[in-house]
Amino acid sequence: MSTVSTVDDDLWSAIGDPTRRRMLDLLLADGGGTATTLAAHLPVTRQAVAKHLVVLDRAGLVRSTPVGREKRYHVDEAQLARAVAQLAAVGATWDARLHRIKSLAEAIQRTASAHDERE
């Protein structure tokens, strides 16, 4: 099985949104937060934050605990570590691909140079 096929598309779809990434940053920096506290730091409504939190929760990136009428969210560090590991694996795969492309381009260049010298 290739490394790229092990990537969790739902996880990366959740992380792909800049507002959700900012929310994860805020939750990590503050040790947690509610939709209300997050909305105070973001250019979106509390309702939009709540919808983003649902996406992050479905992807397993955050966990919630009830606190009064709201939920307090914390980043699931194990799932975040899994995302980081997936990103590193994808990066390594692309590094290897780019290295192969570079090697092919250099071989083509050497062949072209050798041909030009013979002419």
Contacts in CASP RR format, 6 or more apart in sequence:
PFRMAT RR
TARGET T0000
AUTHOR 0000-0000-0000
METHOD contacts of the structure
MODEL  1
MSTVSTVDDDLWSAIGDPTRRRMLDLLLADGGGTATTLAAHLPVTRQAVA
KHLVVLDRAGLVRSTPVGREKRYHVDEAQLARAVAQLAAVGATWDARLHR
IKSLAEAIQRTASAHDERE
2 93 0 8 1.000
3 89 0 8 1.000
3 90 0 8 1.000
3 92 0 8 1.000
3 93 0 8 1.000
4 89 0 8 1.000
4 90 0 8 1.000
4 93 0 8 1.000
6 86 0 8 1.000
6 89 0 8 1.000
7 86 0 8 1.000
7 89 0 8 1.000
7 90 0 8 1.000
8 59 0 8 1.000
8 82 0 8 1.000
8 83 0 8 1.000
8 86 0 8 1.000
10 58 0 8 1.000
10 59 0 8 1.000
11 59 0 8 1.000
11 60 0 8 1.000
11 61 0 8 1.000
11 79 0 8 1.000
11 82 0 8 1.000
11 83 0 8 1.000
11 86 0 8 1.000
12 83 0 8 1.000
12 86 0 8 1.000
13 55 0 8 1.000
13 59 0 8 1.000
14 20 0 8 1.000
14 55 0 8 1.000
14 56 0 8 1.000
14 58 0 8 1.000
14 59 0 8 1.000
14 61 0 8 1.000
15 21 0 8 1.000
15 24 0 8 1.000
15 59 0 8 1.000
15 61 0 8 1.000
15 83 0 8 1.000
17 52 0 8 1.000
17 55 0 8 1.000
19 42 0 8 1.000
19 44 0 8 1.000
19 48 0 8 1.000
19 52 0 8 1.000
20 52 0 8 1.000
20 55 0 8 1.000
20 56 0 8 1.000
22 41 0 8 1.000
22 42 0 8 1.000
23 38 0 8 1.000
23 42 0 8 1.000
23 49 0 8 1.000
23 52 0 8 1.000
23 53 0 8 1.000
23 56 0 8 1.000
24 56 0 8 1.000
24 61 0 8 1.000
24 62 0 8 1.000
24 75 0 8 1.000
24 80 0 8 1.000
26 33 0 8 1.000
26 38 0 8 1.000
26 41 0 8 1.000
26 42 0 8 1.000
27 33 0 8 1.000
27 38 0 8 1.000
27 62 0 8 1.000
27 73 0 8 1.000
27 74 0 8 1.000
27 75 0 8 1.000
28 75 0 8 1.000
30 37 0 8 1.000
31 74 0 8 1.000
31 75 0 8 1.000
32 72 0 8 1.000
32 73 0 8 1.000
32 74 0 8 1.000
32 75 0 8 1.000
33 72 0 8 1.000
33 73 0 8 1.000
33 74 0 8 1.000
34 67 0 8 1.000
34 70 0 8 1.000
34 71 0 8 1.000
34 72 0 8 1.000
34 73 0 8 1.000
35 46 0 8 1.000
35 49 0 8 1.000
35 50 0 8 1.000
35 53 0 8 1.000
35 70 0 8 1.000
35 71 0 8 1.000
35 73 0 8 1.000
36 46 0 8 1.000
36 70 0 8 1.000
38 49 0 8 1.000
38 53 0 8 1.000
38 73 0 8 1.000
39 45 0 8 1.000
39 46 0 8 1.000
39 48 0 8 1.000
39 49 0 8 1.000
42 49 0 8 1.000
44 52 0 8 1.000
53 62 0 8 1.000
53 64 0 8 1.000
53 71 0 8 1.000
53 73 0 8 1.000
56 62 0 8 1.000
56 73 0 8 1.000
57 63 0 8 1.000
57 64 0 8 1.000
57 73 0 8 1.000
59 79 0 8 1.000
60 76 0 8 1.000
60 79 0 8 1.000
61 75 0 8 1.000
61 76 0 8 1.000
61 79 0 8 1.000
61 80 0 8 1.000
61 83 0 8 1.000
62 73 0 8 1.000
62 74 0 8 1.000
62 75 0 8 1.000
62 76 0 8 1.000
63 73 0 8 1.000
63 74 0 8 1.000
63 76 0 8 1.000
64 71 0 8 1.000
64 72 0 8 1.000
64 73 0 8 1.000
64 74 0 8 1.000
65 71 0 8 1.000
65 72 0 8 1.000
65 74 0 8 1.000
66 72 0 8 1.000
END
